[in-house]
Amino acid sequence: MNAFDSISPIDYRYYGSNKAIFTKLKDYLSEAAGIKYRLHVERTLVEALADKRLCSRAVAKEVEIACEQITAEEVYAKRKRPSMTSER
């Protein structure tokens, strides 16, 4: 099982043994689903900025493409890297 498919740490206790229920819920309630929805919000925000001419349509298209390609694993890997602005 992929860690980003989990809905909560107690998945197996309540429904993990029922693959049909787990499969139906993970697309809406898992960590990966949460990241997917946040990416959708980011993309929508940039599209609104482009509508108001605060950024170009080309930028909005780049963000759209990036949001379609980013995975939960990549988001968490990026969070683990030290910040370029952090003090050494």
N, C-alpha and C positions, 0 to 999 in steps of 0.2 A: 504494500500500500504506500502510495506517495504521501508524504507528510502534508503536502499542500492540498490534498483531497480531504483531509480531516475536517470535521465540523466542530468537534470538541474533543478533549482528551478522553472522554468516556464513550466514544463512538461504539466500540465493540460491546460495551456493557448493555446498551439499549437496542441498537439496531445493526451493529456491525455484522452480525451473523446473517442478517437478512439483506442479501446483496441487491435485491430489487429496490427496497426502500433506500438503501445507501446510494445507489446509482441515481435515483430520482432526486434526492436531496442535495448531493454534492455540487451539482451545477448551480445551485442557488445559495447554499449556506456554507460552503467550504472556504478556507483561506484563499485558495486560488480564485474562487468566484468573487470574493470580496475585492481582491486586487483587480480582477477583470472589470468590476463595476466602478472602481475608483479610476481606472484608465478611461472608461467611457465618460466619466464626468470631466476628466482633464481634456479629452478630445472635444467634448461639447463646449467647454469653456473657450478653448482656442478657436473653435468655429464661430462662437459668438464674438470674440475679439476681432476675427477677420470680417464678420458682418459689419462691425462698427469701424472698420478700417484702422484698428489699432495694431494689427499685424497683417502680413500678406496672406493671400490664399495659398501660396507656396509653403509657407510655414505651417499653416493649418493642415495641409496635405501631408507634410513630413511627420507631424505629430500623429495624424491618423494612421499612417503606415507603421510608425514606431509602436503605437498602442496595440496594433493588431499582432505585432511580433513579440512583445515583451511577455515573459513568463514569470510566474510567482518565484521560481527558483532564482531567476536573474535579479528580481527586486531584492530578495533576501541576501543574495551574494553581494550586491552593491551596498546594502546596509552594513555588512560586516567589514567592509574596507574602511581604513582610516580616512577621515576627511582631509582634503588637501588644505583646508584652512585651519585645521587643528594645530595647536602648538606642539612643538617637539621637545 
